[in-house]
Amino acid sequence: MSYLYETHLHTSIASACANSKGSEYIRLYQDLGYSGMVVTDHFYNGNTSIPHSLPWKEWVKQLCRGYEEARNEGEKQGFDVFFGWEETFDNCDDYLVYGLDKEWLLEHPEAKSWTRGEQYRAVKAAGGCVVQAHPFRQHNYIRRLVLSTGCVDAVEAGNATNFEQSYDALAFRYAQKQGLPLTAGTDLHDKQFFLSGEVLAYMLKKN
């Protein structure tokens, strides 16, 4: 038996670039045959919508709201929802963190100023894992390409909302060369975008 999980998704509660609430995704993914999803809203140094002026504990509570709304709706619908986040370094490279929870974050305010290596070591020590997201994506705000080979457990080699196929092809080749596992996710920010014919056609072509 196989299971299909969304591994990269943003909500409007905590990600400044998102337009849909976590609870709005549940039925959409169920209809597409998914078993569950991981909410990975932007973390402290990424495109977060949560003010840095908030005390750490309040900041973490706000970060978790998108996930908690999705989880609550998922429980009603019999759909798995897990917690993660996406951290950004120097406005260049992004990392998906899985396997930890709200309570762990509340106890680690130093997370907002970690280096890539400090993040990786702390997450691994707590039993989590780190995946470099869309490592070859190019945008005008990305100043340089950073491949943090020693600070990740896997590479995201499939990203449905970055349409340039060479990004995924390069990530796939990079992961193979480094002997790293692969992940894939939509990087979804808006359920309406996911429903567009362009996105669905691209996903079918890639799969």
Buried (B, 14 or more C-beta within 10 A) or exposed (E): EEEEBBBBBBBBBBBBEBBBBBBBBBEBBBEEEBBBBBBBBBBBBBBBBBEEEEEBEEBBBBBBBBBBBBBEBBEEEEBBBBBBBBBBBEBEBBBBBBBBBBEBBBEBBEBBEBEBEEBBBBBBEBEBBBBBBBBBBEEEEBEEEBBBEEBBBBBBBBBBBBEEEEBBEBBBEBBEEEEBEBBBBBBBBBBEBBEEEEBEEBBEEEE
